[in-house]
Amino acid sequence: HILDEGFAEYGMSHPQPGWAEEDPEDWCVAVRGILAELKERGAVDFADISAIALDGSTHNAVLLDGEMKVVRPTIMWTDQRAVAESAELNGVHGEAVFGTAYQMAAPTWTLPQMLWLQRHEPDALARTSHVMFVKDYVRYRLTGEWCTDTIEAQGTLFFDMARKQWSPELCGLAGIPLDILPPLVSPTDVVGKVTAGGAAEFGLPVGIPVVCGCSDSAVEGYAAGAVEPGSCILKLATAGNVNVMTDRPVPHPKTLTYSHVVPGMWYTVVATNTAARAQRWFRDHFCAAELAEAERTGRSVYAIMDDEAAQSPLGADGLFFHPYLQGERAPYWDPQLRASFVGATMRHTHADFVRALLEGVVFSLRDCFRTIEEMGLPVTEFRLIGGGAKSALWTQIVADVFGYPIIVPQGCDASFGSALLAGVGVGVFADERSAVQQCLKEGDPVSPAPERHARYQKLTSLYYRIHDVLADVYHDLGTL
């Protein structure tokens, strides 16, 4: 039973084209603000909290000096500055990297980012004595403890998947010493307690046990009930994911491979750079009227945008959107791709553009799913998660594009999964699988309409063709 929840946005800076950075202090400000709101509402008595666990986006290294001060803003997983370093790693060391880490190098990974820093900001790395990751930094502020979990470590390209430890060889490729990487623990290990300093900063009681937690990608699929092989998670959040649960690692050059929160299980990830973030971008730049209406009426601006999109016909009257606002990861791994609306005419309306955006994001997920089909991974069910799953229209588009019933678990975001891991860590639940089976709530599946699915099959084929035709043009644009 969820007693209360909170939400806060924080900014991302783009100091140069293709760069994406965040200030770790902003994460702590957001957490403090949410906790203050929860305390004020009073639905949760903080004295009754049994344990805390955290999750966060992966690949993002927080660099700290000898006094545990942040050295520079954190390079985020959407950052594209390490294109040359990634190409070099794949060209010169590709077999060693993939064979050890089960992943190909790409700008999203920590290893190429560190190699870029070694070449362009060597002083920053020279000052670095500790590396943390998003959730680990916030947890450090709570507990004073420095560590990370093995799933988070797999998101760095510094981790030896077979040996389950940091790889000296991969660290050597970036020229970083092994001892600046954190000690490794299990996601459900209790790694510390809220200190007096953490209590003063975050408004929590001293002494609450703090469980390590893991990456948001791992814990949100777990929270949604994807705990058996064949379950497929479709994610409409900042980025888009197609995650398929397996009983063994299945490394592939176009995918990401991670161990599951449930011991002995794995999952294969086909991940985009931009999904619901495209909707937020469109909202901020092209929806002044909708934002004004939301301010006036108190309705969600996204609900207003959905109402508008529903006025546009299936296929947005021939308007297509490709959501490559930050280049693209899967299935193309091409940082030079650009977003585009294609097919606009004088008859198209604002509603058509909103619907085209929703459909284009789903088409990109379907494009990713082609990799799963090529790999021959069995899929037994589809579960939709992320902020986009709150939209009935967007969910129906997903069902109609994929052609399968879509399960939408209730109240199952990454923070819910972290709460379950906290419970496992302190013995509230017997194990990871039983925790989610006891607590997860599901609504009725959203079923596709055969006639809409047939039409979307034709549209997705056009979507793929448009990408193929424009890819070289996008590359030329990158040279301007």
C-alpha positions, -999 to +999 in steps of 0.1 A: +000+000+000+015+033-011+009+059+016+022+089-003+046+099-031+063+130-044+077+144-076+102+171-085+119+182-117+154+195-120+174+209-148+199+195-173+224+219-189+237+217-225+269+237-225+277+227-261+258+209-288+254+173-279+265+177-243+243+170-213+252+176-177+236+179-143+246+193-110+246+166-083+235+192-058+202+196-077+194+159-070+198+165-032+177+197-034+149+177-052+150+150-026+149+175+003+119+192-013+100+160-018+106+149+018+095+182+032+063+180+012+057+145+024+063+155+060+039+185+057+011+164+043+015+140+072+004+108+055+037+092+065+051+093+100+088+094+094+093+077+128+077+046+113+101+043+083+117+008+085+143+013+057+153+034+027+166+025-007+175+046-037+176+043-074+188+065-102+198+068-138+229+048-147+262+055-166+265+089-148+297+093-129+300+118-100+336+128-095+347+138-060+380+150-047+399+141-015+375+163+005+345+146-011+336+177-030+321+174-065+349+181-091+327+190-121+291+186-133+281+150-140+281+139-177+247+123-183+238+092-202+224+113-231+257+131-236+273+126-270+307+141-266+326+108-265+317+098-301+353+096-312+364+077-280+336+052-285+346+046-321+382+041-311+373+017-283+352-004-306+377-003-334+409-010-314+396-028-283+361-039-293+366-076-288+381-071-253+354-046-243+324-066-255+339-099-243+344-085-208+316-061-203+290-077-226+284-042-242+297-022-271+312+012-264+289+042-270+289+078-257+263+068-231+288+047-212+311+058-184+343+044-199+342+065-231+332+095-211+362+090-187+385+086-217+372+119-231+379+136-197+414+121-197+420+138-230+402+171-226+400+177-188+429+158-173+430+181-143+394+170-134+404+133-133+437+141-115+417+157-087+393+127-085+397+103-056+362+088-055+337+080-082+300+076-073+268+073-094+236+092-091+218+073-063+251+065-046+259+102-042+225+110-026+229+079-004+264+091+006+249+124+018+225+103+039+249+078+053+285+089+047+291+054+030+308+050-003+297+020-024+276+009-054+258-023-065+268-048-091+239-038-115+249-002-114+285-013-120+274-031-152+263+003-166+298+017-166+317-006-191+343-010-163+327-042-150+338-078-157+305-096-161+319-131-157+340-124-127+315-100-111+341-074-103+358-043-116+381-050-145+416-036-142+420-040-180+390-019-188+399+007-163+433+008-179+417+018-213+406+050-197+437+055-176+419+055-143+431+038-112+410+009-099+408+023-064+387+054-073+358+030-081+335+022-052+333-011-033+306-035-047+276-048-028+242-064-036+212-042-043+195-055-011+225-051+012+221-027+041+250-004+036+246+022+064+222+042+085+210+078+083+236+098+101+231+130+122+243+150+092+220+131+068+191+136+092+198+173+095+200+178+057+170+157+047+147+159+077+148+122+085+152+105+118+187+093+127+194+056+124+171+045+096+187+015+078+197+024+042+197-003+016+220+001-015+193-001-042+202-002-079+197+015-113+162+028-122+161+006-153+166-026-132+142-017-104+114-003-124+110-034-145+111-055-113+085-032-097+062-037-127+062-075-121+086-085-148+101-113-128+099-143-151+117-151-184+097-138-214+082-108-198+088-077-218+088-042-204+080-013-227+090+020-211+077+055-220+098+077-197+125+102-203+140+076-226+123+046-242+132+010-234+123-025-246+135-049-219+131-087-222+136-109-191+158-140-196+173-168-175+208-162-189+229-134-203+224-129-241+250-103-251+244-087-285+261-057-302+229-037-305+216-043-269+225-037-233+228-067-210+222-065-172+216-089-144+181-087-129+172-077-093+159-113-089+190-135-084+198-158-114+178-137-139+190-113-166+174-088-189+182-076-224+177-039-230+171-021-263+171+016-253+164+048-270+177+083-260+144+101-261+108+091-255+085+111-231+112+138-230+102+146-265+067+154-252+082+176-226+104+194-252+073+199-274+053+212-244+079+237-235+085+251-270+052+247-288+023+245-263+020+280-247-018+278-251-020+244-234+003+255-206-019+286-200-050+264-199-033+241-174-024+270-152-060+284-154-079+251-149-055+230-127-055+202-152-024+184-163-009+199-194-003+164-207-040+156-203-048+187-223-023+177-250-039+142-251-073+157-257-059+176-286-041+146-301-073+126-299-088+150-324-063+140-350-069+108-369-048+076-366-015+083-384-018+121-378-031+126-413+002+114-428+026+134-405+056+115-390+079+123-361+113+107-355+123+114-318+161+117-324+164+149-304+196+137-287+210+114-314+199+078-309+210+047-291+191+016-302+185+003-327+210+025-347+236+037-321+240+068-342+247+101-323+243+121-356+206+113-361+183+143-358+146+146-349+122+155-376+086+160-385+080+147-420+050+151-443+036+184-431+011+202-454-011+232-451-039+211-438-021+198-407-030+213-374-014+216-340-033+185-330-017+165-358+017+175-346+009+164-310-004+130-322+025+125-346+048+130-316+030+103-295+029+079-324+066+085-334+078+077-299+059+044-301+072+037-336+107+041-322+099+014-295+086-009-322+118-002-342+137-014-311+116-045-308+128-056-342+162-063-326+145-086-300+128-104-329+161-108-347+176-123-316+148-148-313+141-140-277+107-154-266+082-129-253+051-140-233+037-106-222+040-069-225+040-045-195+040-007-200+057+016-175+069+052-172+050+085-172+036+078-206+017+048-192-005+073-174-020+084-207-049+063-219-044+075-255-007+068-255-012+033-240-038+025-266-014+036-294+012+012-279-013-017-279-024-009-315+012-005-328+025-037-312-007-057-317-007-073-283-026-067-250-007-043-228-006-048-191-003-015-172+008-021-135-005+004-110+018+027-090+049+007-099+076+033-108+112+028-098+107+043-064+081+017-056+106-010-066+132+006-044+108+005-015+104-032-021+141-037-022+144-018+011+118-042+026+138-072+013+170-058+027+156-055+063+136-087+062+101-073+057+098-096+027+113-131+023+129-123-011+127-102-042+101-122-062+077-126-033+079-089-024+066-078-058+041-106-060+026-095-027+024-058-035+019-053-072-015-042-085-026-046-121-055-032-141-072-049-170-050-052-201-054-027-229-062-047-260-054-037-296-080-032-323-072-055-353-081-028-379-060-002-362-030-026-358-032-033-396-031+004-404-002+009-380+018-019-396+018+001-428+027+033-410+056+017-391+070+005-424+069+040-437+086+052-404+115+028-410+118+039-446+119+076-437+148+069-413+167+050-439+163+078-465+172+107-442+200+091-422+227+105-445+210+139-445+212+139-407+249+131-409+255+160-433+236+183-409+260+173-382+289+188-402+273+223-404 
